Amino acid sequence: MNPDHLCGLLAEPSRLRTYAAVVLGAGTPEEIAAATGLELPVVAKALQRLGKNELITASPGGLSADVDVFKDAVRDHRPEREPLDPDPARDAVLRSFIRDGRVTVLPTVPAKFAIVLEYLVNSFDHGTDYSEPEVNEILNQWHPDHAQLRRCLVDAGLMTRTDSIYRRAA
């Protein structure tokens, strides 16, 4: 079941209340009506729709709800993520520190920080001269402390600085 369909099923308040009552232990339509304050015909209609979509099942022991449907819907319909690096170990490091095109926190472990810097330097073209304000503007898109990133890129040998002109190292 896809997440949109699941949300649509539970968007109706009577179905949501019916489902919640079953999750919380109501095992019969009468128990659901008592727990939710819904009329028995409304409960019956909600149970029919929820049962048809396999959110609630009836057995000799009573009604039960499939609570794994939410996890399954998200897992089955999660968009494919594109790796930030072809190397799985490097990709894992980058995923830890980069979210939605921004560096969320600067790594404190030097080896991890080096991986992040090596990724960020790809924002600069080889053979192009950049002024300090241009470098700041590019790095500011990644993290607000562009000055620290700029210094670290130079210190790591990933960029060079000559007379306030920056270049990506060969």
C-alpha positions in Angstrom: 0.0 0.0 0.0 1.4 3.4 -0.9 1.6 6.2 1.8 -0.9 8.4 -0.1 -3.5 5.6 -0.1 -2.9 4.8 3.6 -3.3 8.5 4.5 -6.4 8.7 2.4 -7.9 5.7 4.3 -7.2 7.2 7.7 -8.1 10.8 6.7 -11.8 10.1 7.4 -12.3 10.6 11.2 -14.6 7.7 11.7 -12.1 5.3 10.0 -9.2 6.8 12.0 -11.0 6.4 15.3 -12.1 2.9 14.4 -8.5 1.9 13.5 -7.2 3.5 16.7 -9.7 1.7 18.8 -8.7 -1.6 17.4 -5.0 -0.8 17.8 -5.7 0.0 21.5 -7.5 -3.3 22.0 -11.1 -3.1 21.0 -12.0 -6.5 19.5 -15.6 -6.1 18.5 -17.7 -3.5 16.7 -19.6 -2.9 20.0 -16.3 -2.3 21.9 -15.2 0.1 19.1 -18.5 2.0 19.3 -18.2 2.3 23.1 -14.5 3.4 22.9 -15.0 6.0 20.1 -18.6 7.2 20.7 -19.4 6.4 17.1 -22.7 4.8 16.1 -22.6 1.1 15.3 -23.5 1.5 11.6 -20.7 4.1 11.2 -18.3 1.6 12.9 -19.5 -1.2 10.6 -18.9 0.9 7.5 -15.4 2.0 8.7 -14.6 -1.7 9.5 -15.7 -2.7 6.0 -13.5 -0.2 4.3 -10.5 -0.9 6.6 -10.9 -4.6 6.2 -11.1 -4.4 2.4 -7.8 -2.6 2.5 -6.3 -5.1 5.0 -5.7 -2.6 7.8 -8.0 -4.6 10.1 -8.6 -8.3 10.0 -11.3 -10.3 11.8 -10.5 -13.7 13.4 -12.3 -15.9 15.9 -10.4 -14.1 18.6 -11.7 -10.7 17.5 -10.5 -7.8 15.4 -6.8 -7.0 15.0 -5.0 -4.1 13.3 -1.9 -4.3 11.1 0.4 -1.8 12.7 3.3 -2.5 10.4 1.5 -1.1 7.5 3.0 2.4 8.1 6.6 1.1 8.1 6.0 -1.1 5.1 4.4 1.8 3.1 7.4 4.1 3.8 10.0 1.4 3.0 8.3 0.2 -0.2 7.8 3.7 -1.6 11.0 5.4 -0.4 12.6 7.2 -3.3 15.9 5.8 -4.5 18.7 7.9 -3.0 21.7 8.8 -5.1 25.0 8.3 -3.4 27.2 11.3 -2.7 30.2 9.1 -3.4 30.6 5.8 -5.2 32.7 4.4 -2.3 30.1 3.2 0.3 32.3 4.1 3.3 32.9 7.7 2.0 29.2 8.0 1.1 28.3 7.0 4.7 30.5 9.7 6.1 29.1 12.3 3.7 25.5 11.3 4.5 26.3 11.8 8.2 27.2 15.5 7.7 25.4 16.6 4.5 21.6 17.0 4.4 19.6 18.6 1.6 22.7 20.1 0.0 24.0 21.7 3.3 26.7 20.6 5.7 24.7 20.3 9.0 27.8 20.1 11.3 31.5 20.2 10.6 33.1 16.9 11.5 35.5 16.9 14.4 37.3 13.7 13.4 40.1 14.8 11.0 39.6 11.9 8.6 35.9 12.6 8.2 36.5 16.3 7.9 39.0 15.5 5.0 36.3 13.5 3.2 33.8 16.4 3.6 36.4 18.9 2.3 37.3 16.7 -0.7 33.6 16.6 -1.5 33.1 20.4 -1.1 36.1 21.2 -3.3 34.1 19.8 -6.2 32.1 23.0 -6.1 35.1 24.7 -7.8 36.2 24.2 -11.4 39.8 23.3 -12.2 41.8 26.1 -13.8 39.4 28.8 -12.7 40.5 31.8 -10.6 38.1 32.8 -7.8 38.2 35.9 -5.7 37.7 35.6 -2.0 34.1 36.9 -2.1 33.3 34.3 -4.9 34.8 31.5 -2.7 32.8 32.8 0.3 29.6 32.8 -1.7 30.1 29.2 -3.0 31.0 27.9 0.5 28.2 29.8 2.2 25.8 27.7 0.2 27.2 24.7 2.1 27.7 26.1 5.6 27.5 29.5 7.3 31.1 29.3 8.5 32.6 29.8 5.0 35.8 31.4 6.4 36.7 28.2 8.3 35.9 26.1 5.2 38.0 28.3 3.0 41.0 28.1 5.4 40.6 24.4 5.7 40.5 23.8 2.0 43.8 25.8 1.6 45.4 24.1 4.6 44.4 20.6 3.2 46.0 21.5 -0.1 42.8 21.2 -2.0 42.9 24.9 -3.0 45.7 27.4 -3.4 45.7 31.1 -2.5 48.0 33.6 -4.2 47.4 37.3 -3.8 43.8 36.7 -2.6 43.0 34.6 -5.7 41.9 31.1 -5.0 42.3 28.1 -7.4 41.4 24.5 -7.0 44.6 22.5 -6.6 45.5 20.1 -9.4 
